[in-house]
């Protein structure tokens, strides 16, 4: 058998392995997106999160993390994009102790603040551990949290319409299902008026001096008698003669 013929099976096997690896790596991470475009650029990575101690030696412990961005847009009340507004995401129960654990390599949630660009778009980067095939994180979105301090220092700031909102981030790896929901959002409306001139009010009805032809029995009873009738009444009794 020639050297070329011996290399063909090896090359075919290598190509098959590359194809399988490409299929596995090319599998879509998100199959069902219920976040409505709020979550973008999603990927899964392995991170070293400690050591697994065995009988005579230890092995590095790795944890899978779901990574990507929470995106949104910042505008003013007339829908103009605003640049430089900070947006933060904070998981429920996070503290300085949690930050110390993450720096020591313990698996934990991580959010990096986002800043709106010239088009008003911001991206908050996240790195969330996949535990038991799930990501289930609750927390708060903070919109321009330092606006009061900025107003005191600079004399002006952007006060957000919504200061903060509750969120629920959920990902199921088996089905590739991702969900991002926020709590009740306050909506501000702007009063507007029509350009058409206001309709003139109808003038009040003017009562005429003439009485109706037939006022009915009640009107006849209340109408005072004229002087001629009064004289005729007393003449019947012989007065004034």
Helices and strands as residue ranges (DSSP letters): H 3-25, E 32-33, E 39-53, E 58-73, E 86-91, H 96-103, E 110-112, E 114-115, E 121-129, E 134-143, H 147-154, E 164-172, E 177-182, H 216-222, H 227-235
